[in-house]
Amino acid sequence: MKKSLILLAFMSIIANVNAQWWKPQHHYYDTVEYVVMYELTFREDTAHLNHYRTENHMLSIGKKRDVSSFRAYSTYRRHMELKKAGDSGITDELIKTGRIGEVFRNIQSSAIKCSIFKNMTSKNITTIDHIYMQGMYEYEESFNAFNWQITAETDTINNYVCQKAICDFGGRTWEAWFTLELPFCDGPYKFCGLPGLILNIADTQNHYSWKFLSIEKPSEVMMVYDRIEERTHTTKNDFFKLQDRNKISHNISDMLSDNKAVQKVIEYERSKNNPIERF
C-alpha cells in the first residue's frame, strides 16, 4: 500500500512537469477488430531473487489487420481517462490547478511505458517512448530483427494447438509459442513475424514472461496513436544512449532531495538493473 502511494505521488509530479505530453489533443483514436490480453511477469531487480512484478498488457489489432498497437493496459486506461477529460473540456483547468494527476489516481503505473505499433505491410515496428524532461521519441525496427527458428515441438495453450519458435533479440534468447489457429503474425511487445499469433513468450532466464489471457472482439476499445509532430525521430541505439544518460534517479535527485517519498522512488528506480532489452 505504501509503495502504491509513493508511486502515485511520483506520477503526480511527472504529470505536472510533463502536462503538455499528456494532453489528449496530442493523440488520435481508431477502433480495433481484436484485443489480445497478456499477463507479463518480470524481474526488474536481479539483486533480489524473488522480486517479481506482474502487469497486464494489450495488443490491439486493427480492422484491416495490417496495423496493431501494443501497450500496458493501465497506459491505455489513462489515455481513455485523459480523452474523457479532454472531451469534457476540463483538461486545461486540471493542468492549471496542478490536479492533472487526479485523472488517473486509481490507475496503477506500469513498468513498460512505451507504445509499439506494427505495420504488417511495410514490416516495420515503431516504438514511441518518453524520456523524462526530454520529451517524446520514436524509432523504427524491421521485422527482420527476429531471426526465428521454428521447431517441431508442440503444446496446447488455452485450447489452442501451438508450436515453439526461438530467437535472439535485445541481448536475450526468447522461446515463443504461436498458434496457426489465430492467423496473425503478431504478439506481445515487439515480437512478430511468425505465421500465427504468439500466445506465450519468455526469455530463457525467465526474467520476462508474457502469458496469453484472452482474445475478443471489443465493442468500444480504441487504438491510440500519438501525433507525429509531438515526438523526435531517432534511432534505437541513440534512444537507448539518451535514456541511459537521463535516468530519472539522476534527473530529479538534486531538485527534490528533501522529499522522502520521492527519494524512495529514486531508490526504487536505481534498483531496476534488468531492462527487457540489454541491447
KEKE-3310 file (N, C-alpha, C; in steps of 0.2 Angstrom, whole numbers, plus 5000, padded with zeros to 4 digits):
npx = (5004:5010:5020:5012:5006:5017:5022:5011:5011:5023:5020:5011:5019:5027:5017:5013:5025:5026:5014:5010:5013:5004:4992:4976:4973:4985:4984:4976:4963:4957:4946:4947:4949:4952:4956:4970:4974:4987:4997:5011:5025:5039:5056:5063:5074:5088:5095:5088:5081:5068:5060:5048:5037:5020:5010:4996:4995:4990:4986:4981:4973:4970:4956:4958:4968:4981:4988:4994:4993:5003:5003:5004:4990:4986:4991:4984:4971:4973:4975:4962:4955:4961:4957:4943:4942:4947:4937:4927:4931:4939:4953:4963:4960:4963:4976:4981:4978:4986:4981:4981:4985:4975:4966:4970:4971:4967:4973:4985:5003:5013:5027:5032:5032:5031:5024:5020:5019:5015:5017:5010:5011:5022:5031:5037:5042:5037:5042:5037:5042:5045:5056:5061:5059:5064:5056:5045:5050:5053:5057:5062:5061:5065:5055:5064:5072:5070:5075:5068:5068:5059:5053:5050:5043:5028:5013:4998:4989:4978:4968:4972:4982:4999:5015:5033:5045:5061:5071:5085:5085:5087:5098:5094:5089:5074:5060:5046:5028:5017:5002:4993:4980:4975:4978:4987:5002:5009:5011:5015:5023:5037:5037:5035:5031:5030:5020:5008:4998:5007:5006:5012:5027:5044:5060:5075:5080:5070:5066:5058:5041:5028:5011:4997:4980:4967:4957:4947:4933:4931:4919:4920:4933:4948:4961:4976:4985:5000:5002:5012:5019:5023:5034:5051:5061:5072:5086:5086:5097:5103:5092:5092:5105:5103:5092:5099:5108:5099:5093:5080:5083:5094:5090:5081:5085:5093:5084:5074:5078:5075:5063:5056:5047:5049:5062:5062:5056:5066:5076:5070:5070:5083:5086:5082:5089:5088:5084:5071:5077:5093:5102)
npy = (4994:5006:5008:5009:5022:5030:5028:5034:5047:5051:5049:5060:5071:5069:5070:5084:5090:5087:5090:5094:5084:5074:5079:5077:5081:5078:5066:5054:5043:5026:5013:4995:4978:4966:4962:4957:4950:4950:4943:4950:4944:4948:4952:4966:4969:4961:4958:4955:4940:4935:4946:4949:4956:4959:4963:4968:4968:4974:4970:4977:4974:4980:4984:4981:4973:4975:4984:4986:4989:4990:4990:4994:4989:4998:5010:5012:5014:5026:5034:5034:5040:5052:5057:5057:5068:5078:5078:5083:5096:5099:5098:5108:5116:5107:5105:5119:5120:5110:5098:5087:5074:5068:5063:5050:5044:5032:5022:5011:5014:5008:4997:4995:5007:5011:5014:5003:5001:4991:4988:4978:4978:4986:4980:4985:4990:5002:5011:5021:5031:5039:5051:5057:5074:5076:5073:5066:5052:5043:5028:5016:4999:4984:4970:4960:4960:4949:4933:4920:4903:4890:4876:4859:4856:4855:4860:4863:4877:4886:4879:4880:4874:4874:4879:4879:4892:4900:4914:4926:4942:4958:4956:4944:4927:4921:4911:4906:4903:4899:4900:4893:4893:4906:4917:4928:4937:4941:4948:4949:4964:4969:4958:4948:4942:4928:4914:4914:4919:4924:4916:4913:4919:4919:4924:4914:4915:4917:4930:4939:4936:4933:4929:4922:4928:4931:4933:4944:4951:4968:4980:4994:4997:5007:5010:5019:5032:5042:5059:5063:5075:5078:5071:5066:5060:5046:5035:5018:5014:5027:5032:5023:5026:5040:5038:5031:5041:5049:5044:5043:5044:5052:5064:5070:5069:5080:5091:5087:5083:5084:5078:5064:5054:5054:5052:5038:5033:5036:5028:5015:5016:5016:5003:4995:4985:4977:4978:4975:4974:4972:4977)
npz = (5000:5004:4995:4983:4986:4986:4973:4967:4971:4965:4951:4950:4951:4939:4930:4932:4928:4915:4908:4896:4887:4890:4886:4879:4866:4859:4854:4843:4838:4835:4830:4834:4828:4835:4852:4861:4876:4888:4902:4910:4918:4927:4931:4938:4945:4949:4960:4970:4973:4973:4968:4959:4947:4941:4927:4917:4899:4883:4866:4852:4837:4822:4811:4798:4799:4796:4804:4821:4838:4854:4871:4889:4899:4908:4904:4892:4899:4905:4895:4890:4900:4900:4888:4890:4899:4891:4881:4889:4892:4903:4904:4903:4915:4925:4923:4925:4939:4944:4946:4937:4939:4946:4936:4933:4946:4952:4944:4942:4939:4925:4922:4909:4898:4885:4869:4856:4838:4825:4808:4796:4782:4778:4786:4797:4814:4825:4839:4852:4864:4880:4887:4903:4906:4893:4882:4869:4860:4845:4836:4824:4819:4810:4805:4802:4813:4821:4820:4818:4823:4819:4828:4830:4841:4850:4859:4869:4872:4882:4875:4862:4848:4848:4842:4845:4844:4842:4846:4845:4853:4858:4867:4873:4874:4867:4869:4861:4859:4847:4838:4824:4823:4825:4814:4814:4812:4824:4841:4859:4865:4855:4848:4833:4816:4815:4808:4815:4829:4843:4858:4871:4878:4883:4890:4891:4903:4911:4915:4910:4905:4895:4896:4888:4890:4885:4870:4861:4852:4854:4859:4861:4862:4859:4847:4851:4844:4844:4840:4826:4826:4838:4843:4843:4830:4830:4831:4837:4844:4848:4855:4866:4872:4875:4885:4895:4899:4905:4917:4928:4941:4942:4936:4945:4958:4964:4963:4971:4983:4997:4998:5005:5001:4987:4986:4990:4979:4970:4974:4972:4958:4955:4958:4948:4938:4927:4912:4899:4886:4883:4874)
capx = (5000:5014:5023:5007:5005:5023:5022:5005:5014:5028:5017:5008:5025:5028:5011:5013:5030:5025:5007:5008:5013:4998:4985:4973:4974:4991:4983:4970:4960:4953:4943:4951:4945:4953:4961:4973:4976:4993:5000:5018:5028:5046:5061:5067:5079:5091:5099:5083:5079:5061:5057:5045:5031:5015:5005:4993:4996:4985:4988:4975:4973:4966:4951:4961:4973:4988:4992:4992:4997:5004:5004:5001:4983:4985:4993:4978:4966:4975:4974:4955:4953:4963:4952:4937:4943:4948:4931:4923:4934:4942:4960:4967:4959:4966:4984:4982:4977:4990:4977:4980:4986:4968:4963:4972:4973:4966:4976:4992:5008:5016:5034:5033:5028:5031:5018:5023:5015:5017:5014:5011:5013:5029:5035:5041:5040:5038:5042:5036:5043:5046:5062:5059:5062:5067:5050:5043:5054:5051:5062:5059:5065:5062:5053:5070:5076:5068:5078:5065:5069:5053:5055:5045:5039:5021:5009:4992:4989:4971:4964:4975:4987:5004:5022:5038:5050:5066:5075:5089:5083:5089:5103:5091:5086:5067:5056:5039:5023:5012:4996:4991:4973:4974:4982:4990:5009:5009:5012:5016:5029:5039:5038:5031:5034:5028:5014:5002:4999:5011:5002:5016:5034:5048:5067:5077:5082:5063:5066:5052:5037:5021:5006:4990:4975:4961:4956:4940:4931:4928:4913:4922:4941:4951:4968:4978:4991:5002:5003:5019:5023:5024:5039:5058:5063:5079:5087:5085:5104:5103:5087:5095:5110:5100:5089:5104:5110:5094:5090:5076:5086:5099:5087:5077:5088:5095:5079:5069:5082:5072:5056:5057:5043:5052:5069:5061:5055:5073:5080:5067:5072:5090:5087:5080:5095:5087:5079:5069:5082:5100:5105)
capy = (5000:5012:5008:5012:5029:5033:5029:5039:5054:5052:5050:5066:5075:5068:5073:5091:5093:5085:5090:5095:5077:5070:5082:5072:5083:5076:5059:5052:5037:5022:5007:4989:4972:4961:4964:4951:4952:4946:4945:4950:4943:4951:4954:4972:4969:4954:4958:4951:4934:4934:4952:4949:4960:4957:4968:4966:4972:4973:4970:4979:4973:4985:4981:4978:4968:4977:4988:4984:4993:4986:4995:4992:4990:5004:5016:5013:5016:5033:5038:5035:5044:5059:5058:5059:5074:5082:5079:5087:5102:5101:5097:5114:5118:5102:5107:5125:5119:5105:5092:5083:5068:5065:5059:5043:5042:5025:5018:5010:5015:5002:4997:4995:5013:5013:5011:5000:5000:4986:4989:4972:4979:4989:4976:4990:4991:5009:5012:5028:5031:5046:5051:5062:5080:5077:5073:5060:5050:5037:5024:5010:4992:4979:4963:4956:4959:4942:4928:4915:4896:4886:4869:4854:4855:4857:4860:4866:4883:4888:4875:4882:4870:4879:4877:4883:4895:4903:4919:4931:4949:4963:4953:4938:4922:4920:4905:4908:4898:4903:4896:4894:4894:4913:4919:4935:4937:4947:4945:4955:4969:4970:4951:4947:4938:4921:4913:4914:4924:4922:4916:4914:4920:4921:4923:4908:4916:4918:4936:4942:4931:4935:4923:4924:4928:4931:4937:4945:4957:4973:4984:5001:4998:5011:5010:5026:5035:5048:5063:5063:5082:5078:5067:5067:5054:5045:5028:5014:5015:5034:5032:5019:5030:5046:5035:5029:5047:5053:5040:5048:5045:5057:5070:5073:5069:5086:5095:5085:5079:5084:5074:5057:5050:5054:5048:5031:5031:5036:5021:5010:5017:5014:4996:4992:4984:4972:4980:4970:4974:4974:4979)
capz = (5000:5005:4988:4978:4987:4984:4965:4965:4972:4960:4945:4950:4949:4932:4926:4932:4924:4908:4907:4889:4884:4892:4884:4874:4859:4856:4851:4839:4840:4830:4833:4833:4827:4841:4858:4865:4883:4891:4908:4910:4924:4926:4936:4936:4950:4949:4966:4975:4969:4972:4966:4953:4947:4936:4925:4911:4893:4877:4859:4848:4830:4818:4807:4791:4802:4794:4809:4828:4844:4860:4877:4895:4899:4913:4899:4888:4903:4907:4888:4889:4905:4898:4882:4893:4902:4886:4878:4893:4892:4909:4905:4905:4922:4929:4922:4929:4946:4947:4948:4931:4941:4948:4931:4934:4953:4954:4939:4944:4934:4923:4921:4902:4897:4878:4864:4850:4833:4819:4801:4793:4775:4777:4790:4802:4821:4828:4846:4854:4871:4883:4892:4907:4904:4886:4878:4866:4855:4840:4832:4820:4818:4805:4807:4802:4819:4824:4816:4821:4821:4821:4830:4829:4847:4850:4865:4869:4877:4881:4870:4855:4847:4847:4840:4848:4840:4846:4843:4850:4852:4863:4872:4877:4869:4868:4867:4859:4857:4842:4835:4817:4823:4826:4809:4815:4813:4829:4848:4864:4865:4848:4844:4827:4811:4815:4804:4819:4835:4849:4864:4877:4876:4889:4889:4894:4911:4914:4918:4907:4903:4894:4895:4885:4894:4881:4863:4860:4848:4858:4857:4861:4863:4854:4847:4852:4841:4846:4834:4824:4827:4846:4845:4840:4827:4831:4830:4843:4848:4850:4860:4872:4875:4879:4890:4900:4902:4908:4922:4932:4948:4942:4934:4950:4965:4966:4964:4976:4988:5003:4998:5007:4997:4980:4987:4990:4972:4966:4976:4968:4951:4954:4959:4942:4934:4922:4907:4895:4881:4885:4868)
cpx = (5004:5018:5018:5006:5011:5023:5016:5008:5019:5025:5013:5013:5026:5023:5011:5019:5029:5018:5005:5008:5007:4991:4982:4973:4980:4990:4977:4969:4957:4951:4948:4946:4945:4957:4963:4976:4982:4994:5008:5021:5036:5049:5064:5073:5082:5094:5094:5080:5072:5057:5054:5039:5026:5011:5002:4994:4991:4988:4982:4977:4968:4961:4953:4967:4980:4992:4989:4996:4997:5006:5002:4994:4982:4986:4987:4972:4967:4973:4966:4952:4955:4958:4945:4937:4944:4941:4926:4925:4937:4949:4964:4966:4963:4974:4985:4982:4982:4987:4976:4981:4980:4965:4964:4974:4972:4969:4983:4997:5011:5023:5036:5029:5028:5025:5022:5018:5018:5013:5015:5013:5020:5034:5040:5038:5042:5037:5041:5037:5045:5052:5060:5063:5065:5061:5049:5048:5051:5057:5059:5064:5061:5060:5059:5074:5075:5070:5075:5068:5063:5055:5049:5041:5033:5018:5002:4991:4982:4967:4967:4981:4993:5011:5027:5043:5055:5070:5080:5087:5085:5093:5100:5089:5079:5064:5048:5035:5018:5007:4994:4983:4971:4979:4985:4998:5011:5010:5013:5023:5031:5038:5033:5034:5033:5022:5008:5003:5003:5007:5006:5023:5038:5056:5069:5079:5075:5063:5060:5048:5030:5017:4999:4985:4968:4962:4949:4939:4928:4923:4916:4929:4944:4959:4971:4984:4993:5004:5010:5023:5025:5030:5046:5059:5071:5080:5087:5092:5104:5098:5089:5100:5107:5096:5094:5107:5105:5090:5086:5079:5091:5096:5084:5080:5090:5089:5074:5072:5079:5065:5057:5053:5047:5059:5068:5060:5062:5077:5077:5069:5079:5091:5085:5086:5094:5082:5077:5074:5088:5105:5111)
cpy = (5006:5013:5011:5019:5033:5034:5034:5046:5056:5053:5057:5071:5075:5071:5081:5094:5092:5085:5091:5088:5073:5073:5078:5074:5081:5069:5059:5045:5033:5016:5001:4983:4967:4964:4958:4954:4947:4948:4944:4949:4944:4952:4961:4973:4962:4953:4954:4946:4933:4941:4952:4953:4957:4963:4966:4971:4970:4974:4971:4978:4976:4981:4978:4973:4969:4982:4986:4989:4989:4991:4991:4993:4997:5010:5017:5016:5024:5037:5039:5040:5052:5061:5061:5066:5079:5084:5083:5094:5104:5100:5103:5117:5113:5104:5113:5124:5113:5099:5087:5075:5064:5061:5052:5041:5035:5020:5017:5011:5008:5003:4998:5001:5015:5011:5009:4999:4996:4987:4982:4973:4981:4984:4980:4990:4998:5009:5019:5028:5038:5046:5057:5068:5081:5077:5066:5058:5044:5034:5018:5005:4988:4973:4958:4955:4953:4937:4921:4908:4892:4879:4865:4853:4858:4857:4863:4871:4886:4885:4877:4877:4875:4875:4882:4886:4899:4908:4923:4938:4952:4960:4947:4933:4921:4914:4907:4902:4901:4898:4898:4895:4902:4916:4926:4934:4942:4943:4951:4958:4969:4963:4950:4943:4931:4920:4912:4918:4920:4922:4917:4915:4922:4920:4917:4909:4917:4925:4940:4936:4933:4929:4926:4923:4927:4935:4938:4951:4962:4977:4991:5002:5002:5009:5017:5027:5041:5052:5064:5069:5082:5074:5068:5060:5053:5037:5024:5015:5022:5035:5029:5023:5036:5043:5034:5035:5051:5048:5045:5049:5051:5064:5073:5073:5075:5091:5094:5081:5079:5081:5067:5052:5049:5051:5041:5029:5031:5030:5015:5010:5014:5006:4992:4991:4979:4974:4974:4969:4976:4976:4975)
cpz = (5000:4998:4983:4979:4985:4976:4963:4965:4967:4953:4944:4948:4942:4928:4926:4928:4917:4906:4899:4885:4885:4889:4878:4867:4855:4853:4847:4840:4835:4833:4831:4831:4833:4846:4861:4871:4885:4898:4908:4917:4923:4932:4934:4940:4951:4956:4971:4971:4968:4971:4959:4953:4941:4934:4918:4905:4888:4871:4855:4841:4826:4813:4801:4793:4799:4799:4816:4832:4850:4865:4883:4896:4903:4909:4895:4892:4904:4900:4888:4894:4903:4892:4885:4896:4897:4882:4882:4895:4899:4910:4906:4912:4926:4929:4926:4936:4949:4948:4942:4934:4944:4943:4931:4941:4954:4948:4941:4938:4932:4922:4914:4900:4890:4875:4858:4844:4827:4813:4797:4785:4774:4781:4795:4809:4823:4835:4848:4862:4874:4888:4896:4906:4898:4881:4875:4860:4851:4837:4829:4820:4813:4808:4806:4808:4823:4819:4819:4818:4824:4822:4829:4835:4847:4857:4864:4874:4876:4876:4862:4854:4845:4845:4843:4843:4844:4842:4848:4848:4859:4869:4875:4871:4872:4865:4867:4857:4853:4840:4828:4817:4824:4821:4809:4816:4818:4836:4853:4862:4857:4844:4839:4822:4810:4811:4808:4825:4840:4855:4870:4874:4882:4887:4893:4901:4914:4918:4916:4903:4901:4893:4893:4890:4890:4874:4862:4855:4852:4855:4856:4862:4857:4853:4847:4848:4844:4840:4832:4826:4834:4848:4840:4837:4828:4830:4837:4847:4851:4856:4867:4876:4878:4885:4896:4903:4906:4913:4926:4939:4948:4940:4940:4957:4968:4968:4970:4982:4995:5004:4999:5003:4990:4981:4987:4983:4968:4968:4972:4961:4950:4955:4953:4937:4929:4917:4902:4889:4884:4880:4866)
residu = (MET:LYS:LYS:SER:LEU:ILE:LEU:LEU:ALA:PHE:MET:SER:ILE:ILE:ALA:ASN:VAL:ASN:ALA:GLN:TRP:TRP:LYS:PRO:GLN:HIS:HIS:TYR:TYR:ASP:THR:VAL:GLU:TYR:VAL:VAL:MET:TYR:GLU:LEU:THR:PHE:ARG:GLU:ASP:THR:ALA:HIS:LEU:ASN:HIS:TYR:ARG:THR:GLU:ASN:HIS:MET:LEU:SER:ILE:GLY:LYS:LYS:ARG:ASP:VAL:SER:SER:PHE:ARG:ALA:TYR:SER:THR:TYR:ARG:ARG:HIS:MET:GLU:LEU:LYS:LYS:ALA:GLY:ASP:SER:GLY:ILE:THR:ASP:GLU:LEU:ILE:LYS:THR:GLY:ARG:ILE:GLY:GLU:VAL:PHE:ARG:ASN:ILE:GLN:SER:SER:ALA:ILE:LYS:CYS:SER:ILE:PHE:LYS:ASN:MET:THR:SER:LYS:ASN:ILE:THR:THR:ILE:ASP:HIS:ILE:TYR:MET:GLN:GLY:MET:TYR:GLU:TYR:GLU:GLU:SER:PHE:ASN:ALA:PHE:ASN:TRP:GLN:ILE:THR:ALA:GLU:THR:ASP:THR:ILE:ASN:ASN:TYR:VAL:CYS:GLN:LYS:ALA:ILE:CYS:ASP:PHE:GLY:GLY:ARG:THR:TRP:GLU:ALA:TRP:PHE:THR:LEU:GLU:LEU:PRO:PHE:CYS:ASP:GLY:PRO:TYR:LYS:PHE:CYS:GLY:LEU:PRO:GLY:LEU:ILE:LEU:ASN:ILE:ALA:ASP:THR:GLN:ASN:HIS:TYR:SER:TRP:LYS:PHE:LEU:SER:ILE:GLU:LYS:PRO:SER:GLU:VAL:MET:MET:VAL:TYR:ASP:ARG:ILE:GLU:GLU:ARG:THR:HIS:THR:THR:LYS:ASN:ASP:PHE:PHE:LYS:LEU:GLN:ASP:ARG:ASN:LYS:ILE:SER:HIS:ASN:ILE:SER:ASP:MET:LEU:SER:ASP:ASN:LYS:ALA:VAL:GLN:LYS:VAL:ILE:GLU:TYR:GLU:ARG:SER:LYS:ASN:ASN:PRO:ILE:GLU:ARG:PHE)
# end
